[in-house]
Structure formats: C-alpha cells, structure tokens
Amino acid sequence: MSSARRRVRATPSFFADLDRQLPAERGPGGEPSTNDFQVFELLRVIERFAVGFDDLPKLIPGRDDYRVLIAVGVLVPRFSVVDQLAPDGAVELLQLDIDLEAEWE
C-alpha cells in the first residue's frame, strides 16, 4: 500500500453518471437519491482512492494510471468507479456504474 495520501476529485462526467442513475429525491420506497449516494458512498470511495490507489486493479493492462474499484455499497447493492491518475498526481473519478438490480450480499 502506498504511504502517500493522494488528492481525489470527481469529474463532471462522474456526476453526470450519478445523476443519470439515481433520482434527485429519495424514492417513496426508500430508494436512494444522488445526495444519499454522495453522503454514504462517495466519501468511502474517495478515501479508498486517496489511500489505496496503487492497490486497486488496473483497468487497462500496461496502464498504471487507470484503476477500477468494484464495491458493495451501504445504500446500493454494488457499484464500480473508474479513475485516472492525473498529471498533477491527483486521482480523478471518471465513471460511475451503479447496479441497483444486484442481490444484496
């Protein structure tokens, strides 16, 4: 595990993916909203990339700058996040895929 803590920032495309997959308001059956995801899931994602970027699987063989996190959520059954190491050393969250149809573990 890397001892350096990296800065992490989400890109507009990451937030567009979030807005496309979850509603702005919590659903009548308790379905999570975009704000719920940001509060309960996104902070954990940021921490994981900040302290463990080097330990995550490479998305593209031979490219150390792209990693992927596949995780079980608190409010969503599963999700994945694709990121890229930027030239300034920060981790940029590029893509979010939420699987709301997966079975809870």
Secondary structure, DSSP 4 states (H G I P E B T S, - for coil): --SSPPPEEE-HHHHHHHHHHS-SS--TT----HHHHIIIIIHHHHHHHHHHGGGSPEEETTEEEEEEEEE--SSSSEEEEEEEE-TTS-EEEEEEEEESSSPP-
